[in-house]
Amino acid sequence: QISGVEEPLSLRLRVEGLATVTFPKVRDPSELRSDFNGKLVRFLHADGADIQEGEPYVELEAMKMIMSVRSGVAGKIHHTVGPG
C-alpha cells in the first residue's frame, strides 16, 4: 500500500514495509521563500531593488527572535505584501 502526505515544502510517499520517499516541491525562482514560519518585520531593500544570491532581503520574527532571510537567486525584488 502507498500513502502520500503533502507537506509545505515537499511530498512524502510511504510504501508500506519498504521505504519512505520525499520529493521536494519545485521552487519558483520568482518567489523568495523561507524554510520557517514567522511574521514579516521589515524589508531590507526598496521595492524594485536588485539583490544578489545569498543577500538578506527581509527580516522575520518567530518566537520573539528576529531572523534575516537570504535570497536563493539573484534578481529584482518586488514587494507583494507589507510588514505585519
C-alpha positions as a Markdown table, in Angstrom:
| # | Residue | x | y | z |
|---|---|---|---|---|
| 1 | Gln | 0.0 | 0.0 | 0.0 |
| 2 | Ile | 1.2 | 3.5 | -0.9 |
| 3 | Ser | 0.2 | 6.6 | 1.1 |
| 4 | Gly | 1.1 | 10.2 | 0.5 |
| 5 | Val | 1.2 | 13.4 | 2.5 |
| 6 | Glu | 1.7 | 16.9 | 1.0 |
| 7 | Glu | 3.9 | 19.0 | 3.3 |
| 8 | Pro | 4.7 | 22.7 | 2.9 |
| 9 | Leu | 8.0 | 22.1 | 1.0 |
| 10 | Ser | 7.6 | 18.5 | -0.3 |
| 11 | Leu | 5.5 | 15.5 | -1.0 |
| 12 | Arg | 6.2 | 12.4 | 1.2 |
| 13 | Leu | 5.3 | 9.0 | -0.1 |
| 14 | Arg | 5.3 | 5.9 | 2.2 |
| 15 | Val | 5.5 | 2.5 | 0.6 |
| 16 | Glu | 4.3 | 0.2 | 3.4 |
| 17 | Gly | 7.0 | -2.2 | 4.6 |
| 18 | Leu | 9.6 | -0.8 | 2.1 |
| 19 | Ala | 10.5 | 2.8 | 2.3 |
| 20 | Thr | 9.6 | 6.5 | 2.7 |
| 21 | Val | 10.5 | 8.8 | -0.2 |
| 22 | Thr | 10.4 | 12.6 | 0.0 |
| 23 | Phe | 10.1 | 14.7 | -3.2 |
| 24 | Pro | 10.9 | 18.4 | -2.8 |
| 25 | Lys | 8.5 | 20.8 | -4.5 |
| 26 | Val | 10.0 | 22.6 | -7.4 |
| 27 | Arg | 10.7 | 26.2 | -6.4 |
| 28 | Asp | 9.7 | 29.1 | -8.5 |
| 29 | Pro | 12.7 | 31.4 | -8.7 |
| 30 | Ser | 10.4 | 34.4 | -8.9 |
| 31 | Glu | 9.3 | 33.6 | -5.3 |
| 32 | Leu | 11.7 | 34.1 | -2.4 |
| 33 | Arg | 10.6 | 31.8 | 0.5 |
| 34 | Ser | 11.7 | 30.9 | 4.0 |
| 35 | Asp | 12.0 | 27.4 | 5.5 |
| 36 | Phe | 10.5 | 28.7 | 8.7 |
| 37 | Asn | 7.2 | 30.4 | 9.7 |
| 38 | Gly | 7.2 | 33.9 | 11.1 |
| 39 | Lys | 5.9 | 37.4 | 10.9 |
| 40 | Leu | 7.4 | 39.8 | 8.3 |
| 41 | Val | 9.0 | 42.6 | 10.3 |
| 42 | Arg | 10.7 | 44.6 | 7.6 |
| 43 | Phe | 12.1 | 44.6 | 4.1 |
| 44 | Leu | 15.9 | 45.2 | 3.8 |
| 45 | His | 15.6 | 46.6 | 0.2 |
| 46 | Ala | 13.3 | 49.0 | -1.5 |
| 47 | Asp | 10.7 | 47.7 | -3.9 |
| 48 | Gly | 12.4 | 47.1 | -7.3 |
| 49 | Ala | 15.9 | 46.9 | -5.9 |
| 50 | Asp | 18.4 | 44.4 | -7.3 |
| 51 | Ile | 19.6 | 41.7 | -4.9 |
| 52 | Gln | 22.4 | 39.2 | -5.2 |
| 53 | Glu | 22.3 | 35.5 | -4.4 |
| 54 | Gly | 22.8 | 34.9 | -0.7 |
| 55 | Glu | 22.0 | 38.5 | 0.3 |
| 56 | Pro | 19.5 | 39.1 | 3.1 |
| 57 | Tyr | 16.2 | 40.6 | 1.8 |
| 58 | Val | 13.7 | 40.5 | 4.7 |
| 59 | Glu | 13.6 | 40.0 | 8.5 |
| 60 | Leu | 11.1 | 37.7 | 10.1 |
| 61 | Glu | 10.1 | 37.4 | 13.7 |
| 62 | Ala | 9.5 | 33.9 | 15.1 |
| 63 | Met | 9.1 | 33.3 | 18.9 |
| 64 | Lys | 10.5 | 36.8 | 19.7 |
| 65 | Met | 13.6 | 36.1 | 17.6 |
| 66 | Ile | 14.5 | 38.2 | 14.5 |
| 67 | Met | 16.0 | 36.3 | 11.6 |
| 68 | Ser | 17.2 | 37.5 | 8.3 |
| 69 | Val | 16.1 | 35.6 | 5.2 |
| 70 | Arg | 18.6 | 35.3 | 2.3 |
| 71 | Ser | 17.8 | 35.1 | -1.3 |
| 72 | Gly | 18.4 | 31.8 | -3.2 |
| 73 | Val | 19.0 | 33.5 | -6.5 |
| 74 | Ala | 20.0 | 37.0 | -7.8 |
| 75 | Gly | 17.3 | 39.2 | -9.2 |
| 76 | Lys | 15.0 | 42.2 | -8.7 |
| 77 | Ile | 12.7 | 42.3 | -5.6 |
| 78 | His | 9.1 | 43.3 | -5.7 |
| 79 | His | 7.0 | 43.6 | -2.5 |
| 80 | Thr | 3.6 | 41.9 | -2.7 |
| 81 | Val | 2.8 | 42.0 | 1.0 |
| 82 | Gly | 3.5 | 44.6 | 3.7 |
| 83 | Pro | 5.2 | 44.1 | 7.1 |
| 84 | Gly | 2.9 | 42.6 | 9.7 |
